[in-house]
Amino acid sequence: MPRAGGFDRGSTPRGPNPRGATPPGATRSALARLGSWALDYLYAGLRQLAIVAEGWNPPRSWSAGRRDLPELVLLPGIYEHWSFLRPIGDALNEAGYRVRVVHGLGSNRRGIASTAGRLGRVLARTPAPPEGRIVVAHSKGGLVAKHVLVAGEADATAGLLGLVAVCTPFGGSSMAGLVLDPSVRALLPTDETIVMLGRATSANARIVSVFGDFDPHIPDGSVLDGATNIRVPVAGHFRILGARETHLAVLDGVRTLHAAPRDEPTA
């Protein structure tokens, strides 16, 4: 039965895959996988061009929203500008949330720890509203946000309720080895930062991982042990960002984190 807001839990199964189970998309034919790759890059190319028509600055409407809801901070992935997440940002704002973007990241090619430091400074400059804030990230952006949750300074993590990550390679991606760019190869499963974040499981309960049926960039999937895992019936690493099912899943993740019990401040 659909829940409030029209979200059907049956369309987004929760929980990690059983160990040893077939990874998402593994049963797809080679032709279907090739088609997913093509459609994914077509979507990515169109989103890169969309900034020309949509502008460099986020919509003014994003700064308005209900004060009884947390503030949402968008964090894109590697080679992405904030506008890559505009479809999600629009959906969140239409649902009543205030949406912020992080400027100064360029195409997000710096190291995870370095970018996490920048994100932390942005969060520290503006105190979180009474209802807190949540990071909504794509791909590498989810790793950056988890780094803040794990190792961020107190003034950066104050009021930070958690992270909703879409298609984030929490265990790294073996596909990164096919690219010569060091900023991409840093996403290999053996990378020191990836290993460190994988071992930092204490933050996983504050993370919602959203992923699709098949992700050509993350063949091992985005399931994160101890997190809330939501699978949507959409294929792709990029075009999943434009799917209504993804927007509903992200909204559900935000509501889950907002409703979770908060730690009581110590005297």
Phi, psi and omega per residue, in radians:
M1 nan 2.304 3.122
P2 -1.068 2.473 3.089
R3 -1.588 3.098 -3.140
A4 -0.934 2.406 -3.138
G5 1.597 -0.002 3.068
G6 1.448 0.232 -3.118
F7 -1.556 2.224 -3.102
D8 -1.772 1.915 -3.137
R9 -1.037 -0.515 -3.124
G10 -1.127 -0.349 -3.121
S11 -1.537 -0.127 -3.124
T12 -2.372 1.399 -3.111
P13 -0.964 2.477 -3.116
R14 -1.845 2.890 3.019
G15 1.596 2.708 -3.130
P16 -1.229 2.721 3.027
N17 -1.162 2.539 3.036
P18 -1.019 2.504 -3.140
R19 -1.036 2.319 -3.133
G20 1.538 -0.087 -3.139
A21 -1.255 2.772 3.131
T22 -1.136 2.209 3.136
P23 -1.084 2.694 3.119
P24 -0.960 2.321 3.065
G25 1.468 -0.079 -3.063
A26 -1.147 -0.440 -3.108
T27 -1.555 -0.001 3.124
R28 -1.220 2.556 3.099
S29 -1.258 2.839 3.134
A30 -1.067 -0.643 3.138
L31 -1.160 -0.725 3.123
A32 -1.127 -0.686 3.112
R33 -1.140 -0.726 3.112
L34 -1.085 -0.712 3.104
G35 -1.102 -0.683 3.118
S36 -1.126 -0.730 3.088
W37 -1.013 -0.856 -3.077
A38 -1.074 -0.815 -3.129
L39 -1.152 -0.617 -3.138
D40 -1.116 -0.825 -3.130
Y41 -1.238 -0.537 3.052
L42 -1.099 -0.792 3.120
Y43 -1.085 -0.784 -3.123
A44 -1.050 -0.746 3.135
G45 -1.108 -0.717 3.128
L46 -1.149 -0.658 3.112
R47 -1.189 -0.612 3.099
Q48 -1.141 -0.655 -3.135
L49 -1.358 -0.416 -3.041
A50 -1.091 -0.443 -3.100
I51 -1.103 -0.458 3.114
V52 -1.094 -0.716 -3.121
A53 -1.478 -0.570 -3.024
E54 -1.591 -0.310 3.116
G55 1.626 2.869 -3.080
W56 -1.465 -0.371 -3.077
N57 -1.758 2.527 3.127
P58 -1.148 2.743 3.135
P59 -1.034 2.486 3.108
R60 -1.080 -0.509 -3.112
S61 -1.101 -0.402 -3.110
W62 -1.135 -0.418 -3.122
S63 -1.388 -0.153 3.133
A64 -1.807 2.489 3.122
G65 3.082 3.107 -3.106
R66 -1.263 2.356 -3.113
R67 -1.373 -0.190 3.114
D68 -1.610 0.183 3.102
L69 -2.078 2.671 3.121
P70 -1.216 2.736 3.030
E71 -1.411 2.463 -3.118
L72 -1.953 2.349 -3.112
V73 -2.009 2.084 -3.130
L74 -1.495 2.380 3.131
L75 -2.364 1.952 -3.089
P76 -1.372 3.062 3.123
G77 -1.630 -2.980 -3.107
I78 -1.164 2.475 -3.094
Y79 1.117 0.342 -3.112
E80 -2.092 2.502 2.982
H81 -1.633 2.839 -3.119
W82 -0.946 -0.535 -3.066
S83 -1.140 -0.252 3.048
F84 -1.035 -0.519 -3.105
L85 -1.693 0.218 -3.106
R86 -1.020 -0.727 3.121
P87 -1.018 -0.702 3.097
I88 -1.216 -0.739 3.129
G89 -1.039 -0.736 3.118
D90 -1.095 -0.745 -3.127
A91 -1.131 -0.707 -3.141
L92 -1.181 -0.712 3.135
N93 -1.173 -0.678 3.100
E94 -1.111 -0.436 3.115
A95 -1.483 0.028 3.052
G96 1.853 0.031 -3.094
Y97 -1.589 2.526 2.959
R98 -1.399 2.366 -3.045
V99 -2.159 2.258 3.094
R100 -2.008 2.762 3.011
V101 -2.136 2.790 3.118
V102 -1.807 1.971 3.123
H103 -1.538 2.805 3.059
G104 1.551 0.157 3.135
L105 -1.621 -0.155 -3.092
G106 1.077 -2.270 3.118
S107 -1.720 0.333 3.058
N108 1.002 0.841 -3.140
R109 -1.810 -0.068 3.101
R110 -1.238 2.944 3.122
G111 -1.075 2.751 -3.116
I112 -1.054 -0.825 -3.112
A113 -1.120 -0.725 3.132
S114 -1.108 -0.774 3.136
T115 -1.183 -0.621 3.083
A116 -1.094 -0.630 3.082
G117 -1.106 -0.714 3.105
R118 -1.139 -0.764 3.115
L119 -1.079 -0.740 3.135
G120 -1.049 -0.712 3.131
R121 -1.171 -0.638 3.094
V122 -1.118 -0.796 -3.133
L123 -1.152 -0.639 -3.093
A124 -1.230 -0.494 -3.082
R125 -1.190 -0.504 -3.122
T126 -2.146 1.980 3.139
P127 -0.972 2.514 3.111
A128 -1.149 2.524 3.068
P129 -1.142 2.933 -3.098
P130 -0.940 -0.595 -3.129
E131 -1.516 0.069 3.082
G132 1.454 -3.036 3.107
R133 -2.444 2.722 -3.134
I134 -2.335 2.376 3.058
V135 -1.542 2.318 3.031
V136 -2.009 2.004 -2.951
A137 -2.249 2.808 3.066
H138 -2.119 2.358 2.991
S139 0.917 -2.120 -3.128
K140 -0.987 -0.526 3.122
G141 -0.982 -0.584 3.106
G142 -1.165 -0.621 3.089
L143 -1.185 -0.696 3.112
V144 -1.087 -0.790 -3.128
A145 -1.167 -0.668 3.096
K146 -1.121 -0.638 3.104
H147 -1.039 -0.692 3.094
V148 -1.144 -0.758 3.118
L149 -1.046 -0.636 -3.061
V150 -1.456 -0.758 -2.970
A151 -2.217 0.155 -3.096
G152 -1.237 2.687 3.074
E153 -1.161 2.766 -3.078
A154 -1.035 -0.651 -3.114
D155 -1.277 -0.306 3.090
A156 -1.497 -0.595 -3.074
T157 -1.617 -0.142 3.126
A158 -1.059 2.157 3.134
G159 1.395 0.018 -3.136
L160 -1.476 1.869 -3.036
L161 -1.335 -0.482 -3.123
G162 2.751 -2.805 -3.000
L163 -2.412 2.324 2.920
V164 -1.904 1.993 -3.040
A165 -1.983 2.298 3.115
V166 -1.870 2.138 3.087
C167 0.942 0.864 3.121
T168 -1.691 2.280 3.134
P169 -1.449 1.315 -3.069
F170 -1.061 -0.490 3.084
G171 -1.769 0.259 -3.059
G172 1.430 3.120 3.121
S173 -2.393 2.189 3.101
S174 -1.130 -0.392 3.122
M175 -1.152 -0.379 -3.126
A176 -1.081 -0.419 3.135
G177 -1.227 -0.228 -3.141
L178 -1.502 -0.081 -3.084
V179 -1.993 2.384 -3.098
L180 -1.408 -0.384 -3.112
D181 -1.048 2.111 -3.125
P182 -1.012 -0.542 -3.122
S183 -1.192 -0.456 3.072
V184 -1.499 -0.707 -3.139
R185 -1.117 -0.340 3.074
A186 -1.175 -0.128 3.112
L187 -1.662 0.113 3.088
L188 -1.103 2.568 -3.130
P189 -1.023 -0.419 -3.110
T190 -1.565 -0.071 -3.128
D191 -1.069 2.483 -3.065
E192 -1.007 -0.745 -3.116
T193 -1.224 -0.680 3.101
I194 -1.079 -0.754 3.133
V195 -1.111 -0.761 3.140
M196 -1.070 -0.792 -3.141
L197 -1.149 -0.601 3.113
G198 -1.138 -0.581 -3.141
R199 -1.389 -0.352 -3.104
A200 -1.465 1.345 -3.039
T201 -1.478 -0.192 -3.073
S202 -1.114 -0.442 -3.115
A203 -1.524 -0.166 -3.000
N204 -1.115 -0.504 3.138
A205 -1.169 -0.297 3.136
R206 -1.761 0.319 -3.105
I207 -2.143 2.383 2.985
V208 -1.984 2.104 -3.125
S209 -1.828 2.094 -3.137
V210 -1.918 2.306 -3.107
F211 -2.656 2.912 -3.066
G212 -1.806 -3.007 -3.138
D213 -1.201 -0.553 -3.104
F214 -2.661 2.180 3.129
D215 -2.103 1.877 -3.086
P216 -1.148 -0.295 -3.135
H217 -1.655 -0.325 -3.119
I218 -2.254 1.381 -3.042
P219 -1.082 -0.445 -3.128
D220 -1.577 0.003 3.052
G221 1.501 3.095 -3.080
S222 -2.070 0.301 3.104
V223 -1.126 2.338 -3.127
L224 -2.172 2.058 -3.137
D225 -1.056 2.322 3.109
G226 1.527 -0.163 3.123
A227 -1.685 3.013 2.963
T228 -1.538 2.019 -3.084
N229 -1.837 2.228 -3.119
I230 -2.215 2.082 3.088
R231 -1.747 2.307 3.102
V232 -1.902 2.617 -3.083
P233 -1.403 1.001 -3.126
V234 -2.396 2.467 3.095
A235 -1.741 2.716 3.048
G236 2.010 2.804 3.083
H237 -1.738 -0.534 -3.114
F238 -1.851 -0.842 -3.029
R239 -1.211 -0.236 3.035
I240 -1.074 -0.435 -3.123
L241 -1.169 -0.419 -3.106
G242 -1.687 -0.001 -3.052
A243 -1.486 2.399 3.121
R244 -1.054 -0.638 3.128
E245 -1.046 -0.658 3.114
T246 -1.178 -0.755 -3.139
H247 -1.041 -0.727 3.128
L248 -1.165 -0.675 3.131
A249 -1.172 -0.702 3.107
V250 -1.123 -0.760 3.078
L251 -1.029 -0.742 3.116
D252 -1.102 -0.697 3.107
G253 -1.127 -0.732 3.104
V254 -1.067 -0.782 -3.141
R255 -1.130 -0.639 3.111
T256 -1.092 -0.803 -3.138
L257 -1.178 -0.660 3.141
H258 -1.161 -0.609 -3.084
A259 -1.452 -0.227 -3.096
A260 -1.166 2.546 3.100
P261 -1.040 2.458 3.117
R262 -1.755 2.640 3.075
D263 -1.170 2.361 3.102
E264 -1.283 2.366 3.117
P265 -1.096 2.461 3.139
T266 -1.472 2.621 -3.107
A267 -1.312 nan nan
